[in-house]
Amino acid sequence: MAEARDLSIAAVEKAMRVVEFLGRGDVLGWKSVREVAAGAEVSNDEALRLLHTLAKGKWAEQSKRGFRLAATGFLEILRSMQEYFIRLAKSYGVKLKRPGLKER
């Protein structure tokens, strides 16, 4: 039997390690490029480029103190998930009565 081909993309794996590192511990705390590089096991240059790319996409924030996760991108995902689960529940005939679960 042939071995399965690795279809992963190294840059995406590195970006996900950066996001995972930013999400560890104090998620509101600012982290330096060196801290991120060490924690995500990437070079300082890779960390800097990945952090700037994440900040451009509103997944990370940058200040003089460093970088941290940005809520904007993640809130959009959560909103989409909420809408999906509301539609899924309705498809099964579930009536939602909890405050905050509103149709859009």
Secondary structure by P-SEA (a helix, b strand, c coil): cccccccccaaaaaaaaaaaaaacccccbbbcaaaaaaaacccaaaaaaaaaaaaaaccccccccbbbbbaaaaaaaaaaaaaaaaaaaaaacccccccccccc
